Amino acid sequence: MLILSRKIGESIVIDGRIIVKIVRLDGDLIKLGIEAPAEVPVHRQEVYDDIQKNNREAMTDTKAILPRLVASTVSSPVSKSKPASTDSPVPATRK
């Protein structure tokens, strides 16, 4: 881990595309400003951890759900409806 010292108003640059600026200090809290391209996701660590946990859970849950879904669609009876009548009027076309 790289550890840097910065004063209020100073910044660091990551990969030439991401700028992290020290905006202000509020007691024990440091307020950071982050400029990053829209395609670079930026999250607080706890939010990122929750996203990863939810993604892992979704991957394991899908495997259990899919066989039940496939089984229910295969075993469900298909309704046999009558074909549409051919003697119904043909809708008018635009000119």
C-alpha positions in Angstrom: 0.0 0.0 0.0 1.3 3.4 -0.9 0.8 6.0 1.8 1.0 9.7 0.9 0.7 13.0 2.8 -1.6 15.7 1.4 -2.8 19.0 2.6 -6.3 20.5 2.0 -6.7 21.4 -1.6 -3.9 19.0 -2.8 -4.5 16.0 -5.0 -3.1 12.7 -6.2 -3.5 11.3 -9.7 -4.1 7.6 -10.4 -3.4 6.2 -13.9 -3.6 9.7 -15.4 -7.4 9.5 -15.3 -8.5 9.6 -11.7 -7.9 12.6 -9.4 -8.4 12.3 -5.7 -8.4 15.7 -3.9 -8.5 16.5 -0.2 -11.4 18.8 0.1 -11.7 19.4 3.8 -11.2 18.0 7.3 -14.1 17.6 9.7 -12.7 16.4 13.0 -11.7 12.7 12.4 -13.3 12.7 8.9 -11.4 13.6 5.7 -13.7 14.8 2.8 -12.4 13.6 -0.5 -13.3 14.7 -4.0 -12.9 12.1 -6.7 -12.9 12.8 -10.5 -13.0 9.7 -12.6 -14.3 8.7 -16.0 -17.9 7.5 -16.0 -16.8 4.0 -17.0 -14.7 3.7 -13.8 -16.9 2.6 -10.9 -16.1 4.4 -7.6 -17.6 3.1 -4.4 -17.0 3.3 -0.7 -15.4 0.1 0.5 -18.5 -1.1 2.4 -20.7 -0.5 -0.6 -18.3 -2.3 -2.9 -18.2 -5.3 -0.4 -22.0 -5.5 -0.4 -22.1 -5.4 -4.2 -19.6 -8.2 -4.4 -21.5 -10.3 -1.8 -24.8 -9.8 -3.6 -23.1 -10.8 -6.9 -21.7 -14.0 -5.4 -25.1 -14.8 -3.9 -26.9 -14.2 -7.2 -24.5 -16.5 -8.9 -25.1 -19.4 -6.5 -28.9 -18.8 -6.3 -29.3 -18.9 -10.1 -28.0 -22.4 -10.3 -30.7 -23.7 -7.9 -33.5 -21.7 -9.6 -32.8 -22.6 -13.2 -33.5 -26.4 -13.0 -36.8 -25.7 -11.3 -37.7 -23.1 -13.9 -36.8 -25.4 -16.8 -38.7 -28.3 -15.2 -41.8 -26.2 -14.7 -41.9 -25.0 -18.3 -41.3 -28.4 -19.7 -44.0 -30.0 -17.6 -46.6 -27.3 -18.0 -49.3 -28.0 -20.5 -49.4 -25.9 -23.6 -52.8 -24.4 -24.3 -54.2 -25.4 -27.6 -56.0 -22.4 -28.9 -58.0 -22.2 -32.1 -56.3 -20.6 -35.1 -57.4 -17.1 -35.9 -60.3 -16.8 -38.3 -59.4 -15.9 -41.8 -62.7 -14.2 -42.6 -62.1 -11.2 -40.4 -61.8 -7.9 -42.2 -58.4 -6.7 -43.3 -57.3 -3.4 -41.6 -57.1 -0.4 -43.9 -53.6 0.6 -45.0 -52.2 4.1 -45.0 -51.5 5.9 -48.2 
